[in-house]
Amino acid sequence: MRFGPLPLDAAEGAILAHSVALPGGRLRKGQVLGADHISKLRAAGHDPVIAACPDPGDVDENTAAARLASALVPDDRTGLAVDAAFTGRANIRATGPGLIALSPDAIAALNAVDPMITLATLPQWQRVETGMMVATVKIISYAVNARALEAAMVHATGAMRRAAPVLRDADLVVTEVPGSPDRSDKGITAVWDRVTRLGLRAGETLHVPHDEDALADALGRCRADLVLVLTGSATSDIADVAPAALVRAGGQVTRFGMPVDPGNLLVLGRLGPRPVIGLPGCARSPALNGADWVLERIACGIPVSSGDIAAMGVGGLLKEIPTRPQPRAKPPSGQAASLSRPAR
């Protein structure tokens, strides 16, 4: 594609690069110039004009964006849909809840083909909802070389999809400590909101004493695809009530603790075919925490190992919760720090 000043005598069929004010109205950039446009430009004294002239074999921006987006989303099995291309852009949206699953190497290779051909996406494993934009294809120039476009389309194949939820429902076990403030209602609501926004059904809510035997018995009575545990007292050790009760019930602990803040005190394990997540105290708040990352992946059938959780430390310093009783920043000089421990 050639770009620059162009005499009006040679401008028919070229693409206007910058908007131009005319007596009868503004001629917008991106307009393919016809004879009538050129007459108006000449009458207004705009000669030459800044324009783009596609070379033989070039593909215009909207066609190129639509073709690349179609290579990324060839059919509805990806769980994604493509908006109509405009001004060289084609937005890609989720057709349901789930997580965005990406091939970072393929996307990097696509973006390396030609700087004028770009794809921007949400982060890997970002939770999405119906209609949410997950990616955008943008052709920066008014036209791109067809061979470069075809090379980018090769890398686009299989580069992204929506991982839809595969679990059907969840049960929640809540432990209660005598004499502790009643925080259960808001906490339970926050947990069930996490479950239902993923498209899972909220199953039973079982209230039991904060006791290893009582919790083990409740875990054995759960029948949903996923079991969540919200303890009345924070889990402080792998031998504490929640992980110990899981083992007593015949299950196993995959991981206690995660390098995500808030969310450090997560417990992950299994009881027979059911994944079990012991939620950190911060799950009582609707704010993002490490448990969200684990819950979302498990609900969508993405395996989560101890090593996967260890890798969550990069990017695992999440936004401070305004109501946290002990923020991570040091208090100003001379101000006493709170002695209360934060919900983790």
N, C-alpha and C positions, 0 to 999 in steps of 0.2 A: 504494500500500500504506500502511495506517495502522499505526502502531507506538506502543506505550505501555501503561499500566495498563488492564486490562480487567476489569470485574466478571464473576464466574463465570457469572452469569445470561446474559451475552451472549458467552461465550467458546467455545461449541461451534462447531467448524469453524475456529477460530483456530489459529495456530501458536505453540507455546510458545517464547518467546525465550530463556529462561534455565532451566537444569536446576533441578529442585526435589527436595529430599529428602522422601520419604514413608515411613511405617512399613513398607510392603511392598517398598520398593526405590525407586531414584531414577528420576524421570520426566525423560527427557532433552530438552534443547532441540531444537527442530525437530519435535517431535511434534505432529501435528494432533490437537487435543483432541476427544475424543468424550465421550459422556454418562458412561461409566464413569470416564474420567480426571477429569472435573469433580466427580464424586461423591467421589473420593479426595482431590482437592485441597480440597474444602469440608470434608471430615471432618478434614483435617490443619490447617485454619485458614488456608489460602492463598487469600485473597480480598481484593483482586483479584490477578491475575497479569499479568506483563509478556508481551505477546503481539503477534504481527503478524497483521494482517487484510488479505489481498489484496483489492484493488478489482476490480470487474468488468473483465475484459479482461487482468488480470495473468496472468503465466505463472510457475508455481512454479520454484524454483531448479534442481532436477534436470532438469526438462523443458527449461528455458531453456539450461542448460549443454550438454545433449545436442544440442539443435537448432543452437546456435552451432558446436559442434565438428563437427557433420555438414556445416555450410556450409563450414567450413575444409577438411574431408576428405570430399568427396562420394563418392569411390570409391577403389579401390586404386591407381589411376594416379598418385596423389600420392606413393606410396611410404610412406604413413603409415597408422596405424590409431588408433582411438579406444577408450579404456576406458569401461566403464559409468560413468555419472555418479553421484556420491555427495556428499552435503552441499554441493551446488551446484558441484561440481568435476568436470570431465571432462579427463582426461589424454590427451595425444596422443603416440604413440610411433612410432619408426622401424621399418619392417618389413624393413630390410636395411641394409648399410653405405652410406656416402655422405656428402653434405654437406647441411645444412639451408639451403634457398634461400627467402628471405623478401622480401616487399614491405613495407619499413618504412613507407612513406606510408600504405598500406592499413591496416596494423596500428595506426598512430597514429590514423587516422580512426576505426577500430573502437573503440579505447579512449576516444575523445573523445565518443562518442554519449551515454553515461550512466556516471557513476562506478561504478555498481553492476555494470556489465558489463565484465569484464576478460579480457585475453589476455596471458600472459607467455610468452616464447619464449627459446630459446638465442640466442646471437649469430649474426648472418649468417655463413654459410659454416662454421659449427662442424661438425667431423667427428662423425658419429654411427654407432652400431652397432645391430644388431638388438635390438629391445626397449628401446632407450634413450629416455627421456622427452625430447621436443623442445619441448613446449609444454604449458601448462595453461590451460584456460578456468575462470574462477572467477566465479560469480555471488555477489556479496557479500551482498546482501539475500535475504530468504526468498522473494521474488517480484519480478519486474520487469515493467514495462509492455510489452505485446505489440508496440506500435509501435516502441519503442526497440530491442527485440530484433530486429525485422525490419530496422531500419536498420543495426544492427551486422552482421547476416547478409549484407547487400548488400556491405559492405566486406570481409567475410571471403572472398568468392569469389576464388579464385586468389591468396590472400595468402601461402600457404606450400606447400612441397613438399619432397620429398627428391630431391636430384640424385644418382642412382645412378652408380657407376663405368661408364664406357663403353669404357675401354681394357681389353684382355684380359691383357696380360703386360708384363714389363719385363726388360731385360738390365742388368747392372751391370758397369762397367769399373773396375777398381781399379789405380791406378798405384803403383809401388813405388820407393822411393829407396834405393839401396845404402847400408848402414851405419846406416839409421834403425831405431829400435825397431819390432818387429813388432806393430802394433796392428790388423792386418787382421781377425782372426777376430771380435772383439767388434763392431768397426765394421760389418762385413758383416752380422752378425746383426741389428744395430739397423736397418740399411737394409732388409733383407728383411722384418723385422717390420712396418715401415711399409707396405711394398708389399702384403703378404698380408692385413693387417687391413682394407685397402680392397677386398679381394676379387679382386685381381689375382694372376696366377700368377707365381711367381719363375722367371725364365728362366735364361740363362747368366750365370756370373760369370767374367769374363775378367781375368787378371792380366797386366799389361804394365809395362815400365820407365816411369819418369816422364820421358818423352821425347815431344816433339811428334809426330815421325813415327810412333812406335810407337802412341801414343794415336789418331792419325788413322786408322791402319790398323785398329785395333780397333773404332773407331766405325763404319767402313765395313762391318765384318763383323756388326754387330748386326742382328737381324731382328725383335725384339719391337716392340710398339706404342710403348714408351717406353724411352728410354736414360738411365741414371743413371751419373754418373762420380764416383768417390770417389778423390781424388788423395792421394798420399803426402806431398805438400807443399802448403801452403795457396796458393790462387790469390791473387796480390797485385796483378795488373794485367790489363787486358783483353788485353794482349799476352803474358800468361803462358801456360804449357803448355796448360791445358785449353781456354780460349777460342781460342787460336791453332790447336790441333789440330782443333777443330770447324770452323773456317774452312778449314783445309787439306784436310779431308775433303769439302769442298763444301757445308758448312752455313753458317748465319749466327747471330750472337749477337744476341739480343733485348735482353738486359740483363745487365750485370755489376754486382754490388753491390745491396744492398737495405737500407732503413732499419728493419731488424728486428734486435734484439740479444737472444740470439745468432742468427746467421744472416747477418751482413753480407756474407760472401764468396761468395754464390751466383752461379752462372752459369746463364742461361736462353737457350736457342736452339732451332734446328730443324736437322735433317738430312733433307732430303726430306720425307716425310710424318710423320716421327717427332719429337716433342718431345725435347729433350735437356736434362737438368738436371745441372749441375756442382754437387755438394753441398758446402756449407761443412764445415769440420772438425768442427763441433759435431754434425753428423749421425751421428757415430760413437757418440754418446750417445743413449739412448732419450728423453731429455728433449725437450720441445717446443722447436722453433726455427723460424726463418723458412722453411726449406726445406719443412717440413711443410705450411705454408699453400699454397705453390706446387705441390708434388707432389699434394696432395689435390684442388685445383681442376682441374689438368690431367687427373688420372685420371678425374674426373667430367665431363669435357667442358666445363668452364667456362673460357673464354678468359682468358689472363693476358698482359697487355701490359706494356710498360715503365711506363706510367702507372698501371696497377693496382698494380704493385709499389711505386711511389712513394707511393701512397695508403696503404700498409700501415704507414707510420710512426706513425699515430695508433693506439695500442694495441700498437705494435711493441716496447715495452720489456717483454720477457718475464721470467719468474721467473728469478732467479739459479740457476745450476747449482752445487750445493754443492762439487763437485770441481773447479770452474774454478780454474786456478792463479793468476789475477789478477782478483779480484772488482772490480766497477765502483766500489764505495765506497772512499774513501781510507783507508789504514791509520791506526791510532791514532798520535797524536803520538809521535815518537821511534822508531817501528817502521819499518824499511826496507821499501820496496815490492819485490815480486818483479820481477826483470828479465825473466822469461819472458813470452812473449806468449800470450794466451788463444787457444783454438781458436775461430774465428769462422765 
